[in-house]
Amino acid sequence: MNGDVAEGHAEWAPLERDRDEIPGQPSVIVLPVPRPYRKRLAKEAVAQSLPEAIAAFVAWLLKESGWGYRERDVAVLFRKRNYNRVDLTRELVRGLEARAVPHLLAGSKSFHRREEVETLRSALTAVEWPDDELSVFAALKGSLFAIPDEALLLYRHQHGRLSPFAKREVAPSTDIERALDLLAGLHRKRNQRPFATTVNILLDAVRAHAGFVLRPGGQQILANVARVADMARTFEMSGGISFRSFVEELATQSEREDAAEAPVLEEDSDGVRIMTVHSAKGLEFPVVILADLTTGLSRNAPERHVDGERKLCAVELLGCAPQELLDCAAEEARRERAEGIRVAYVAATRARDLLVIPAVGDEAFPTDSWLSPLYKAIYPARAQWRKSRPAPGCPVFGAASVVERSSEYDQAEEYSVRPGLIQPETGSHEVVWWDPFKLNLSGEPAQTPDQILATRLHDDGGVSLAAYRAWQQEREALLQRGARPEVEVFLASQAAEAPAGAAIAVEYLSAAAAPRAVSGKRFGTLVHGVLRDVALDADSAAVRRLAEMNARVLGAPAEEAGAAHAAVVAVLAHAVLERARGAERRHREYPLTLAMPDRRVMEGVIDLAFVEDGGWVVVDFKTDADSAERRAQYERQLQWYAHALAELTGMRARGILLGV
């Protein structure tokens, strides 16, 4: 940083001491990469080994050092988060989770690639598209249901396909059938309840919370899963109108490489901050750990050249560079290198109390690292590599800063930088080279699930396993009590018997002028739709317009629209409708609910009801009323409607089944 205007450097201004060092602990620690070798020193080996070392050091710092730092005091800074579409933070996150260290992914793009999030997204996709057999398979195989491959293969071989709506003669008896029934039930009601409720019902049904929390980093996994439910709630409140649109939005976000995600934890929560150097500009943290040692200081070839005087911007496009960029490549390369130096300066000056810098103990490697401007401030002169002193506030270190080398590098004498307090080649400060052997690099959780369940909860000798089983029994009893309905609701159209003790007269009349060539459920829906909307005194033209409009909505052909027009015109001309038009009180599409002494509730919707001679006449339109097998059911439906009106109003009632 020499003030060169062409390179964009500012004048160098040395930092002045503002605070005294904290007694009993170092200010700068060099964290050696434990296993930097393949056959020789390799960037791939460094990139694979360093995240585990950083996670282990963070765990030691927070749980064993006694230096008094909290999770929120620590920031891990990356020069870049992604390299060749690989998320560089993923392995660090896994290492922190394995050690139960909360973390904050500030601006993370990897949320949707988390295993638990992908599993939940697959299951929600199966809920929305139950006919998509691949999504159903992914849901059943995933950790929510965890059904083995061989069981899925056998079931599909026996039943032809994995379908939540496949017909089964008996109640579901296997895990696969129960899982398919759950997906089918969620599909049916997905648009009738809040989106977040569907997510939570799915998680509760498979007891996902218990399975997730027992994993390494279980609390973080639960936070990620809870965030999916929060996203569903936010999506619906912001105008999402269907469950399908929410699932599609999840898929879109997972595929969008450049979409920054909101933090998994809130900003004011306790968690190690993981962010890029650029997002940390202007911030300060008590502890800063620099990461991604293998990221380069600058690009090998510049990608743009800007000439302000000529108002020219030359940019590389699809691997092709314009001549103006090639002519100025050397100048732009110097500028990019200068920018890389400034980024390293910014990163190093984010630390208030402790700066941790990764390095390779055998060699200043890689030479093109974005941290290479700091090498002279952390490596001693070569002759001093094996000379160190005990470090204040640190464990008793060994003699090597490399845990494992390739066999061809084995030597009788250790030659790495010796861990301990060391005077660097440049500067009057001292740094501590850490001993990687003092870190727990295995990443095993402090307690296994069995150990968690065997931990005593109370001084009276009760253990958590017994408490857990007692809770299970209490919960099961509570669910059984809650499963008993206070009332039994049934539809009048599905009543298996007529209302007890009520003699309700039902008269059958027909408005059909002649036999029809069309019939079926869609035709019945079409006729009822027209009768619902048409004015009782409408003319033939108005009926035709309504019939054609409703036919388009239902996808019915012109033949059915014409038949519906003729049927409705005949109904409006019938004597019963003439009586209804003259009634002082009448109701159409009249919802009805009747609570009965035996804790049952009848519900239904009456097509037409009017008062005549001080009593109710209830009319029900049926396009298939001449069917003998359905006539009895229709009569029971009318009897319930008439009985309910009589009970609710104190007026007598009778029914008319009007064939259309």
C-alpha positions as CSV (number, residue, x, y, z in Angstrom):
1,M,0.0,0.0,0.0
2,N,2.4,2.6,-1.4
3,G,0.1,5.4,-2.6
4,D,0.4,4.4,-6.3
5,V,-2.5,6.2,-8.0
6,A,-2.3,3.9,-11.0
7,E,-2.9,0.9,-8.8
8,G,-5.5,2.6,-6.7
9,H,-3.5,2.5,-3.5
10,A,-3.9,4.9,-0.7
11,E,-0.9,6.3,1.2
12,W,0.2,3.9,3.9
13,A,-0.7,5.1,7.4
14,P,0.5,2.9,10.3
15,L,-2.0,1.9,12.9
16,E,-1.6,3.4,16.3
17,R,-2.1,1.5,19.5
18,D,-5.6,2.3,20.9
19,R,-5.9,-0.5,23.6
20,D,-3.5,-2.5,25.6
21,E,-3.3,-6.2,24.9
22,I,-5.4,-8.5,27.1
23,P,-3.2,-10.1,29.7
24,G,-2.8,-13.8,29.6
25,Q,-3.9,-14.3,26.0
26,P,-2.3,-13.7,22.5
27,S,-3.5,-11.1,20.0
28,V,-2.5,-12.9,16.8
29,I,-2.7,-16.7,16.4
30,V,-1.6,-18.6,13.3
31,L,-3.8,-21.7,12.8
32,P,-1.8,-24.4,10.9
33,V,-3.6,-26.5,8.3
34,P,-3.5,-30.0,9.9
35,R,-3.3,-32.1,6.7
36,P,-2.1,-30.0,3.7
37,Y,-0.7,-32.9,1.7
38,R,-1.9,-35.3,-1.0
39,K,1.3,-36.6,-2.6
40,R,2.7,-33.1,-2.2
41,L,1.3,-29.8,-0.8
42,A,-2.0,-29.4,-2.6
43,K,-4.7,-26.7,-2.5
44,E,-7.4,-29.5,-2.5
45,A,-6.0,-30.9,0.7
46,V,-5.7,-27.5,2.3
47,A,-9.3,-26.7,1.4
48,Q,-10.5,-30.0,2.7
49,S,-8.6,-29.9,6.0
50,L,-8.9,-26.2,7.0
51,P,-12.7,-26.0,7.8
52,E,-12.4,-28.8,10.3
53,A,-9.4,-27.0,12.0
54,I,-11.3,-23.7,12.2
55,A,-14.4,-25.4,13.6
56,A,-12.3,-27.2,16.2
57,F,-10.4,-24.0,17.2
58,V,-13.7,-22.1,17.6
59,A,-15.0,-24.9,19.8
60,W,-11.8,-24.8,21.9
61,L,-11.9,-21.0,22.1
62,L,-15.5,-20.9,23.3
63,K,-15.6,-23.9,25.6
64,E,-12.1,-24.5,26.9
65,S,-10.0,-21.4,26.6
66,G,-11.5,-19.5,29.6
67,W,-10.9,-16.3,27.7
68,G,-14.5,-15.3,28.1
69,Y,-15.7,-15.0,24.5
70,R,-19.2,-15.8,23.4
71,E,-20.4,-17.2,20.1
72,R,-21.5,-13.8,18.8
73,D,-18.0,-12.4,19.5
74,V,-16.5,-14.6,16.8
75,A,-16.6,-13.8,13.0
76,V,-15.2,-16.1,10.3
77,L,-14.4,-14.1,7.2
78,F,-14.2,-15.6,3.6
79,R,-12.8,-13.8,0.6
80,K,-15.5,-15.4,-1.4
81,R,-18.3,-17.7,-0.5
82,N,-18.5,-19.8,-3.6
83,Y,-15.8,-21.2,-5.9
84,N,-16.8,-23.0,-9.1
85,R,-20.4,-23.2,-7.8
86,V,-19.2,-24.9,-4.6
87,D,-20.2,-23.4,-1.3
88,L,-16.9,-22.9,0.6
89,T,-18.8,-22.4,3.9
90,R,-20.6,-25.8,3.9
91,E,-17.8,-27.8,5.5
92,L,-17.2,-25.2,8.1
93,V,-20.9,-25.2,9.0
94,R,-20.9,-29.0,9.3
95,G,-17.9,-28.8,11.6
96,L,-19.5,-26.2,13.8
97,E,-22.7,-28.2,14.0
98,A,-20.9,-31.4,14.9
99,R,-19.5,-29.5,17.9
100,A,-22.8,-27.9,18.8
101,V,-21.6,-24.4,18.1
102,P,-24.4,-22.0,17.0
103,H,-23.6,-20.0,13.9
104,L,-25.1,-17.3,11.8
105,L,-24.9,-17.6,8.0
106,A,-25.0,-13.9,7.1
107,G,-26.2,-13.7,3.5
108,S,-25.9,-17.5,3.0
109,K,-26.8,-19.0,-0.4
110,S,-26.6,-22.6,0.9
111,F,-29.8,-22.7,3.0
112,H,-31.8,-24.5,0.3
113,R,-29.0,-27.1,-0.2
114,R,-29.1,-28.3,3.4
115,E,-30.1,-31.9,3.7
116,E,-33.0,-31.3,6.0
117,V,-34.4,-28.5,3.8
118,E,-34.1,-30.6,0.6
119,T,-35.8,-33.4,2.4
120,L,-38.7,-31.2,3.5
121,R,-39.0,-29.6,0.1
122,S,-39.2,-33.1,-1.6
123,A,-42.0,-34.1,0.8
124,L,-43.9,-30.8,0.1
125,T,-43.5,-31.4,-3.6
126,A,-45.1,-34.9,-3.1
127,V,-47.9,-33.3,-1.2
128,E,-48.7,-30.9,-4.1
129,W,-48.1,-33.4,-6.9
130,P,-49.0,-36.9,-5.5
131,D,-49.0,-38.3,-9.1
132,D,-45.3,-37.4,-9.4
133,E,-43.9,-40.8,-8.5
134,L,-40.3,-39.6,-8.3
135,S,-41.2,-36.9,-5.7
136,V,-43.2,-39.5,-3.7
137,F,-40.3,-41.8,-3.8
138,A,-37.9,-39.1,-2.7
139,A,-40.3,-38.2,0.2
140,L,-40.6,-41.8,1.4
141,K,-36.9,-42.5,1.1
142,G,-35.8,-39.2,2.8
143,S,-35.2,-38.8,6.5
144,L,-38.8,-37.8,7.3
145,F,-40.1,-41.3,6.6
146,A,-36.8,-43.2,6.2
147,I,-38.3,-46.2,4.4
148,P,-35.6,-48.6,3.0
149,D,-35.0,-49.0,-0.7
150,E,-35.9,-52.7,-0.6
151,A,-39.3,-52.0,1.0
152,L,-40.1,-49.4,-1.6
153,L,-39.0,-51.7,-4.4
154,L,-41.1,-54.6,-3.1
155,Y,-44.2,-52.4,-2.6
156,R,-43.9,-50.9,-6.1
157,H,-43.5,-54.4,-7.6
158,Q,-46.6,-55.6,-5.8
159,H,-48.8,-52.5,-6.4
160,G,-47.6,-51.2,-9.7
161,R,-46.7,-47.7,-8.5
162,L,-46.2,-45.4,-5.5
163,S,-49.5,-43.5,-5.4
164,P,-51.1,-41.8,-2.4
165,F,-54.5,-42.2,-4.1
166,A,-54.2,-45.9,-5.0
167,K,-57.3,-47.9,-4.0
168,R,-56.8,-50.2,-1.0
169,E,-59.4,-52.6,0.2
170,V,-58.3,-52.5,3.9
171,A,-57.0,-49.9,6.3
172,P,-53.3,-49.0,5.9
173,S,-51.1,-51.5,7.7
174,T,-47.6,-50.9,6.6
175,D,-45.3,-47.8,7.0
176,I,-45.5,-47.2,3.3
177,E,-49.3,-47.2,3.2
178,R,-49.5,-45.0,6.3
179,A,-47.0,-42.6,4.7
180,L,-49.0,-42.5,1.4
181,D,-52.3,-41.9,3.4
182,L,-50.6,-39.0,5.2
183,L,-49.5,-37.4,1.8
184,A,-53.0,-37.9,0.4
185,G,-54.7,-36.3,3.4
186,L,-52.3,-33.3,3.3
187,H,-52.9,-32.9,-0.5
188,R,-56.7,-32.8,-0.1
189,K,-56.6,-30.0,2.5
190,R,-53.5,-28.1,1.4
191,N,-55.4,-25.1,0.1
192,Q,-58.0,-25.2,2.9
193,R,-55.6,-24.4,5.7
194,P,-52.6,-22.1,6.2
195,F,-49.5,-23.2,4.3
196,A,-47.4,-23.3,7.5
197,T,-50.0,-25.6,9.1
198,T,-49.5,-28.2,6.4
199,V,-45.7,-28.0,6.9
200,N,-46.1,-28.4,10.7
201,I,-48.7,-31.2,10.4
202,L,-46.2,-33.1,8.2
203,L,-43.3,-32.6,10.7
204,D,-45.5,-33.6,13.7
205,A,-46.9,-36.7,12.0
206,V,-43.4,-38.2,11.5
207,R,-42.0,-36.8,14.7
208,A,-39.3,-35.1,12.7
209,H,-38.3,-32.7,15.5
210,A,-37.1,-35.6,17.7
211,G,-35.1,-37.1,14.8
212,F,-33.5,-33.8,13.9
213,V,-32.5,-32.7,17.3
214,L,-30.6,-35.9,18.0
215,R,-28.3,-35.2,15.0
216,P,-25.0,-33.4,15.3
217,G,-26.0,-29.7,15.3
218,G,-29.6,-30.6,16.0
219,Q,-30.5,-27.1,17.2
220,Q,-29.3,-25.6,14.0
221,I,-31.2,-28.2,12.0
222,L,-34.4,-27.4,13.9
223,A,-33.9,-23.7,13.2
224,N,-33.6,-24.4,9.5
225,V,-36.7,-26.6,9.4
226,A,-38.6,-23.9,11.4
227,R,-37.5,-21.3,8.9
228,V,-39.3,-23.3,6.1
229,A,-42.5,-23.0,8.0
230,D,-41.8,-19.2,8.6
231,M,-41.2,-18.9,4.8
232,A,-44.6,-20.5,4.2
233,R,-46.3,-18.1,6.6
234,T,-44.5,-15.1,5.1
235,F,-45.3,-16.2,1.5
236,E,-49.0,-16.5,2.3
237,M,-49.1,-13.2,4.1
238,S,-47.4,-11.5,1.2
239,G,-50.1,-12.6,-1.3
240,G,-49.4,-16.3,-2.1
241,I,-52.7,-17.8,-3.1
242,S,-52.0,-21.5,-3.5
243,F,-49.9,-24.1,-1.9
244,R,-48.5,-25.0,-5.3
245,S,-47.1,-21.5,-5.7
246,F,-45.3,-21.8,-2.4
247,V,-43.7,-25.1,-3.4
248,E,-42.7,-23.7,-6.8
249,E,-41.2,-20.7,-5.0
250,L,-39.1,-23.0,-2.8
251,A,-37.9,-24.8,-6.0
252,T,-37.0,-21.5,-7.7
253,Q,-35.0,-20.3,-4.7
254,S,-33.1,-23.6,-4.5
255,E,-32.1,-23.3,-8.2
256,R,-31.2,-19.6,-8.2
257,E,-27.4,-19.5,-7.8
258,D,-27.2,-15.8,-7.2
259,A,-30.1,-15.4,-4.7
260,A,-28.8,-14.4,-1.3
261,E,-30.7,-16.0,1.5
262,A,-31.7,-14.3,4.7
263,P,-29.9,-15.5,7.8
264,V,-31.1,-18.7,9.4
265,L,-30.7,-17.1,12.8
266,E,-31.7,-13.6,13.7
267,E,-29.0,-10.9,13.8
268,D,-29.2,-10.5,17.6
269,S,-28.9,-14.2,18.3
270,D,-25.8,-15.8,19.8
271,G,-24.0,-17.5,16.9
272,V,-20.6,-17.4,15.2
273,R,-20.8,-15.0,12.3
274,I,-19.9,-16.4,8.9
275,M,-19.6,-13.8,6.2
276,T,-17.5,-12.4,3.4
277,V,-14.8,-9.7,3.9
278,H,-16.8,-7.3,1.8
279,S,-20.0,-7.7,3.9
280,A,-17.8,-7.1,7.0
281,K,-16.5,-3.7,5.9
282,G,-17.0,-1.1,8.5
283,L,-17.7,-3.7,11.3
284,E,-15.5,-4.9,14.2
285,F,-15.5,-8.1,16.1
286,P,-13.6,-9.2,19.2
287,V,-12.4,-12.3,17.4
288,V,-11.8,-12.6,13.6
289,I,-10.8,-15.8,11.9
290,L,-9.8,-15.6,8.3
291,A,-10.7,-18.6,6.1
292,D,-10.5,-20.0,2.5
293,L,-6.7,-19.9,2.4
294,T,-6.7,-21.3,-1.2
295,T,-8.6,-18.4,-2.7
296,G,-6.4,-16.4,-4.9
297,L,-5.2,-12.8,-4.3
298,S,-6.5,-11.7,-7.7
299,R,-7.7,-13.1,-11.1
300,N,-5.1,-14.5,-13.4
301,A,-6.5,-12.5,-16.2
302,P,-8.5,-9.2,-15.7
303,E,-12.1,-9.2,-16.8
304,R,-12.6,-5.5,-17.5
305,H,-10.8,-2.3,-18.4
306,V,-12.3,1.2,-17.8
307,D,-11.0,4.3,-19.5
308,G,-12.7,7.3,-18.0
309,E,-11.3,9.8,-20.5
310,R,-12.4,7.9,-23.5
311,K,-15.6,6.8,-21.8
312,L,-14.7,3.2,-22.6
313,C,-15.5,0.0,-20.7
314,A,-14.0,-3.2,-22.2
315,V,-15.4,-6.3,-20.6
316,E,-14.6,-10.0,-21.2
317,L,-17.7,-11.8,-22.4
318,L,-18.1,-15.6,-22.7
319,G,-14.4,-16.1,-22.5
320,C,-13.6,-13.6,-25.2
321,A,-11.8,-10.3,-24.5
322,P,-11.8,-7.2,-26.7
323,Q,-8.5,-5.9,-27.9
324,E,-8.6,-2.8,-25.6
325,L,-8.7,-5.1,-22.6
326,L,-5.8,-7.3,-23.9
327,D,-3.7,-4.1,-24.5
328,C,-4.2,-3.0,-20.9
329,A,-4.1,-6.5,-19.3
330,A,-0.8,-5.9,-17.4
331,E,-2.0,-2.6,-16.0
332,E,-5.4,-4.1,-14.9
333,A,-3.6,-7.1,-13.4
334,R,-1.6,-4.8,-11.2
335,R,-4.7,-3.0,-10.1
336,E,-6.5,-6.2,-9.3
337,R,-3.5,-7.4,-7.3
338,A,-3.5,-4.1,-5.4
339,E,-7.2,-4.5,-4.7
340,G,-6.5,-8.0,-3.3
341,I,-3.9,-6.5,-0.9
342,R,-6.5,-3.9,0.3
343,V,-9.0,-6.7,0.9
344,A,-6.5,-8.6,3.0
345,Y,-5.9,-5.3,4.9
346,V,-9.6,-4.8,5.5
347,A,-10.0,-8.4,6.7
348,A,-7.0,-8.2,9.2
349,T,-8.3,-4.9,10.7
350,R,-11.8,-6.2,11.5
351,A,-10.4,-7.9,14.7
352,R,-10.5,-6.0,18.0
353,D,-8.8,-8.4,20.4
354,L,-7.8,-11.6,18.5
355,L,-6.9,-12.2,14.9
356,V,-6.6,-15.9,13.7
357,I,-4.8,-16.5,10.4
358,P,-4.6,-19.9,8.7
359,A,-1.3,-21.0,7.3
360,V,0.7,-24.1,6.3
361,G,3.4,-25.0,8.7
362,D,5.9,-26.5,6.2
363,E,5.8,-23.7,3.7
364,A,4.3,-20.3,2.9
365,F,1.6,-22.0,0.7
366,P,-0.1,-21.3,-1.5
367,T,2.0,-18.3,-2.7
368,D,-1.0,-16.8,-4.6
369,S,-3.3,-16.9,-1.6
370,W,-5.4,-13.8,-0.8
371,L,-3.7,-14.0,2.7
372,S,-0.2,-14.0,1.2
373,P,0.3,-10.2,2.0
374,L,0.2,-11.3,5.7
375,Y,2.8,-14.1,5.3
376,K,5.8,-11.9,6.4
377,A,3.9,-10.8,9.4
378,I,3.2,-14.4,10.6
379,Y,6.2,-16.6,9.4
380,P,9.5,-16.3,11.1
381,A,12.8,-16.1,9.3
382,R,13.7,-19.6,8.0
383,A,16.5,-20.0,10.5
384,Q,14.0,-19.3,13.4
385,W,11.3,-21.9,12.4
386,R,12.2,-24.4,15.1
387,K,12.6,-21.7,17.8
388,S,9.6,-20.8,19.9
389,R,8.6,-20.1,23.4
390,P,5.6,-21.1,25.5
391,A,2.5,-19.1,24.6
392,P,0.6,-17.2,27.3
393,G,-2.9,-18.6,28.0
394,C,-2.4,-21.5,25.6
395,P,-2.0,-25.3,26.2
396,V,1.4,-26.8,26.3
397,F,2.3,-27.3,22.7
398,G,4.1,-30.1,20.9
399,A,6.9,-29.8,18.3
400,A,4.9,-30.0,15.0
401,S,2.4,-27.8,13.2
402,V,1.6,-30.4,10.6
403,V,-0.5,-33.5,11.7
404,E,0.0,-35.7,8.6
405,R,2.3,-35.7,5.5
406,S,2.6,-37.9,2.5
407,S,5.0,-40.8,3.1
408,E,7.6,-39.5,0.7
409,Y,8.0,-36.4,2.9
410,D,8.7,-38.4,6.2
411,Q,11.9,-37.3,7.7
412,A,13.7,-38.1,10.9
413,E,13.7,-34.5,11.9
414,E,10.6,-32.3,12.1
415,Y,10.9,-29.2,9.9
416,S,7.6,-27.3,10.3
417,V,7.2,-24.1,12.2
418,R,7.3,-25.1,15.9
419,P,4.1,-24.2,17.7
420,G,4.5,-21.5,20.3
421,L,5.3,-17.8,20.6
422,I,7.4,-16.7,17.6
423,Q,8.9,-13.5,16.3
424,P,7.8,-13.0,12.7
425,E,10.2,-12.0,9.9
426,T,8.7,-8.5,9.7
427,G,7.4,-6.3,12.5
428,S,8.1,-5.9,16.2
429,H,5.0,-8.0,17.2
430,E,4.9,-11.6,18.2
431,V,2.4,-14.3,17.1
432,V,1.4,-17.7,18.4
433,W,1.6,-20.6,16.1
434,W,-1.0,-23.1,17.3
435,D,-0.5,-26.8,17.8
436,P,-3.2,-28.6,15.6
437,F,-2.7,-31.7,17.8
438,K,-4.4,-29.8,20.6
439,L,-7.7,-29.6,18.6
440,N,-10.5,-32.2,18.4
441,L,-10.4,-32.8,14.7
442,S,-12.7,-35.8,14.8
443,G,-15.8,-33.6,15.0
444,E,-17.7,-36.1,17.1
445,P,-20.5,-34.7,19.2
446,A,-20.0,-34.3,22.9
447,Q,-22.8,-36.7,23.6
448,T,-24.5,-39.4,21.6
449,P,-28.3,-39.8,21.7
450,D,-27.9,-42.8,24.1
451,Q,-25.7,-40.6,26.4
452,I,-28.3,-37.8,26.2
453,L,-31.1,-40.2,27.2
454,A,-28.9,-41.7,30.0
455,T,-28.1,-38.3,31.6
456,R,-29.8,-37.8,34.9
457,L,-32.3,-35.0,34.9
458,H,-32.9,-34.6,38.7
459,D,-31.1,-35.2,41.9
460,D,-33.8,-37.7,42.9
461,G,-32.3,-40.4,40.6
462,G,-34.8,-40.1,37.8
463,V,-33.2,-40.5,34.4
464,S,-34.2,-38.9,31.2
465,L,-35.2,-42.2,29.5
466,A,-37.7,-42.9,32.2
467,A,-38.9,-39.3,32.0
468,Y,-39.2,-39.5,28.3
469,R,-41.3,-42.7,28.4
470,A,-43.6,-41.1,31.0
471,W,-44.0,-38.1,28.8
472,Q,-44.8,-40.4,25.9
473,Q,-47.6,-42.1,27.9
474,E,-49.0,-38.8,29.1
475,R,-48.9,-37.4,25.5
476,E,-50.6,-40.5,24.1
477,A,-53.4,-40.2,26.7
478,L,-53.8,-36.5,25.9
479,L,-54.0,-37.3,22.2
480,Q,-56.6,-40.0,22.8
481,R,-58.7,-37.6,24.8
482,G,-58.3,-34.9,22.2
483,A,-59.2,-37.3,19.4
484,R,-62.7,-37.8,20.8
485,P,-64.9,-35.3,19.0
486,E,-67.3,-33.1,21.0
487,V,-69.8,-33.4,18.2
488,E,-70.2,-35.7,15.2
489,V,-70.9,-33.7,12.0
490,F,-72.7,-35.4,9.1
491,L,-74.1,-34.1,5.8
492,A,-77.8,-34.5,5.1
493,S,-76.9,-35.8,1.6
494,Q,-75.0,-38.7,3.2
495,A,-77.4,-39.6,6.0
496,A,-77.8,-43.3,6.4
497,E,-81.2,-43.0,8.0
498,A,-84.2,-40.6,8.2
499,P,-84.6,-38.3,11.2
500,A,-86.0,-40.4,14.1
501,G,-89.6,-39.7,15.1
502,A,-90.3,-37.3,12.3
503,A,-92.9,-38.1,9.7
504,I,-91.9,-35.9,6.8
505,A,-93.8,-36.1,3.6
506,V,-91.8,-36.1,0.4
507,E,-93.5,-35.6,-3.0
508,Y,-91.8,-36.5,-6.2
509,L,-92.5,-34.3,-9.3
510,S,-90.8,-34.1,-12.6
511,A,-90.0,-31.0,-14.8
512,A,-88.3,-33.1,-17.5
513,A,-90.3,-32.7,-20.8
514,A,-88.5,-35.5,-22.7
515,P,-85.7,-38.0,-22.3
516,R,-82.1,-36.5,-22.5
517,A,-79.1,-37.8,-24.3
518,V,-76.6,-36.3,-21.7
519,S,-76.2,-37.1,-18.0
520,G,-73.6,-37.6,-15.4
521,K,-72.0,-35.7,-12.6
522,R,-70.7,-32.8,-14.6
523,F,-74.1,-32.2,-16.2
524,G,-75.7,-32.2,-12.8
525,T,-73.2,-29.7,-11.5
526,L,-73.8,-27.5,-14.6
527,V,-77.6,-27.5,-14.1
528,H,-77.3,-26.7,-10.4
529,G,-74.9,-23.9,-11.2
530,V,-77.4,-22.3,-13.6
531,L,-80.3,-22.8,-11.1
532,R,-78.2,-21.2,-8.4
533,D,-77.5,-18.0,-10.4
534,V,-80.6,-17.6,-12.6
535,A,-83.4,-15.2,-11.6
536,L,-86.7,-17.1,-11.0
537,D,-88.4,-14.9,-13.6
538,A,-85.5,-15.1,-16.2
539,D,-86.3,-15.5,-19.9
540,S,-84.8,-18.1,-22.2
541,A,-82.0,-15.8,-23.4
542,A,-80.8,-15.1,-19.9
543,V,-80.8,-18.8,-19.1
544,R,-78.8,-19.6,-22.2
545,R,-76.1,-17.0,-21.3
546,L,-75.7,-18.5,-17.9
547,A,-75.7,-22.1,-19.3
548,E,-73.0,-21.2,-21.8
549,M,-70.9,-19.4,-19.1
550,N,-71.1,-22.2,-16.6
551,A,-70.3,-24.8,-19.3
552,R,-67.1,-22.9,-20.2
553,V,-66.1,-22.9,-16.5
554,L,-66.7,-26.7,-16.2
555,G,-65.3,-27.5,-19.6
556,A,-68.6,-29.0,-20.7
557,P,-69.4,-29.3,-24.5
558,A,-72.0,-27.3,-26.3
559,E,-74.4,-30.3,-26.2
560,E,-74.4,-30.3,-22.4
561,A,-74.9,-26.5,-22.4
562,G,-77.9,-26.8,-24.7
563,A,-79.4,-29.6,-22.6
564,A,-78.9,-27.6,-19.4
565,H,-80.6,-24.6,-21.0
566,A,-83.6,-26.7,-21.9
567,A,-83.8,-28.3,-18.4
568,V,-83.6,-25.0,-16.5
569,V,-86.3,-23.4,-18.8
570,A,-88.5,-26.3,-18.0
571,V,-87.9,-26.0,-14.3
572,L,-88.7,-22.2,-14.3
573,A,-92.0,-23.0,-16.1
574,H,-93.0,-25.7,-13.5
575,A,-95.9,-25.0,-11.2
576,V,-93.7,-25.4,-8.1
577,L,-91.5,-22.5,-9.2
578,E,-94.6,-20.5,-10.0
579,R,-95.7,-21.0,-6.4
580,A,-92.2,-20.0,-5.2
581,R,-92.3,-16.8,-7.2
582,G,-95.5,-15.8,-5.4
583,A,-94.3,-16.6,-1.9
584,E,-93.6,-13.8,0.5
585,R,-90.6,-15.6,2.0
586,R,-88.2,-17.8,0.0
587,H,-84.6,-18.8,0.1
588,R,-82.2,-20.2,-2.4
589,E,-78.9,-22.1,-1.7
590,Y,-79.8,-21.8,1.9
591,P,-77.1,-23.2,4.3
592,L,-78.5,-25.1,7.3
593,T,-77.1,-26.5,10.5
594,L,-79.0,-28.4,13.2
595,A,-77.5,-29.5,16.5
596,M,-79.2,-32.5,18.0
597,P,-79.4,-33.8,21.6
598,D,-77.3,-36.9,20.8
599,R,-74.2,-34.6,20.2
600,R,-74.6,-34.9,16.4
601,V,-74.8,-31.9,14.0
602,M,-76.5,-32.0,10.6
603,E,-75.2,-29.7,7.8
604,G,-76.5,-29.1,4.3
605,V,-77.5,-26.5,1.7
606,I,-81.1,-26.3,0.5
607,D,-81.7,-25.6,-3.2
608,L,-85.0,-23.8,-2.7
609,A,-87.3,-23.2,0.3
610,F,-90.4,-21.1,0.5
611,V,-93.3,-20.6,2.9
612,E,-96.8,-21.6,1.7
613,D,-99.9,-21.7,3.9
614,G,-98.0,-21.3,7.1
615,G,-95.5,-24.1,6.4
616,W,-92.2,-24.7,4.6
617,V,-91.9,-26.3,1.2
618,V,-88.4,-27.6,0.6
619,V,-87.4,-28.2,-3.0
620,D,-84.4,-30.2,-4.1
621,F,-83.4,-30.3,-7.7
622,K,-82.0,-33.6,-9.1
623,T,-81.0,-34.5,-12.6
624,D,-81.1,-38.2,-11.8
625,A,-84.1,-38.3,-9.5
626,D,-85.7,-41.0,-11.6
627,S,-83.0,-43.4,-10.6
628,A,-84.6,-45.9,-8.2
629,E,-81.4,-46.7,-6.3
630,R,-80.7,-43.0,-5.6
631,R,-84.3,-42.0,-4.9
632,A,-84.3,-43.3,-1.3
633,Q,-81.1,-41.4,-0.5
634,Y,-82.5,-38.2,-2.0
635,E,-85.7,-38.6,0.0
636,R,-83.7,-39.0,3.3
637,Q,-81.8,-35.8,2.4
638,L,-85.1,-33.9,1.9
639,Q,-86.5,-35.3,5.1
640,W,-83.5,-34.0,7.1
641,Y,-83.8,-30.6,5.5
642,A,-87.5,-30.3,6.3
643,H,-87.0,-31.7,9.8
644,A,-84.2,-29.1,10.5
645,L,-86.4,-26.2,9.2
646,A,-89.3,-27.4,11.4
647,E,-87.1,-27.7,14.5
648,L,-85.4,-24.3,14.0
649,T,-88.5,-22.3,13.1
650,G,-91.4,-24.2,14.8
651,M,-93.3,-24.4,11.4
652,R,-94.4,-27.6,9.7
653,A,-92.4,-28.6,6.6
654,R,-92.7,-30.9,3.7
655,G,-90.4,-31.8,0.8
656,I,-90.6,-31.8,-3.0
657,L,-88.0,-33.8,-5.0
658,L,-88.1,-32.1,-8.4
659,G,-86.6,-34.1,-11.2
660,V,-84.9,-31.9,-13.8
